[in-house]
Every structure is written in structure tokens, then in C-alpha cells.
Amino acid sequence: MPIELINEAYSLTDTVTLRKRKLTLESMVWLLVGMALYNDKSMPDIVNQLDIVDRTGKAFVAPSAFALNVSLKNDN
């Protein structure tokens, strides 16, 4: 995608939104690596195996991970 197009989109929106993520960047990278290595495991299993925690120190799994896991099991 051309950088000019991205810059134009930014200038048209004229707003900036900052979000505080639940996971640190390091935790997100480990989660992506774990998902690639353990693609046969559920998200909670990966988080537990890699000891991924959110900013407060609690084990982190997004609620959407459970919904996706249930829908995939129902498709099979």
C-alpha cells in the first residue's frame, strides 16, 4: 500500500485514538509464536504453557478465543 494513501487517510480522519492494550508487545509476540508452533492447541492451553499474563499479572485469554474454539468444534 502506498505511503501517500496512508498519509491521506490519516489527514482525512483528523482524529487520533490511543488504546491501552491488555497485553504488552512482548506478550503479544510470544502469543503469536505460540499460536504458530502449537496450532493444534487451544488458546487457553497456549497461554498456560507459555505463562502469558496481562498487565495485571493474570493469565490472559480473550473471550473471543473461547467463542471461536466452540464454533470450530461445532463445525466438525
Secondary structure, DSSP 8 states (H G I E B T S, - for coil): --HHHHHHHHHHH--------SS-HHHHHHHHHHHHHTTTS-HHHHHHHHT-B-TTSSB---HHHHHHHHHHHHH-
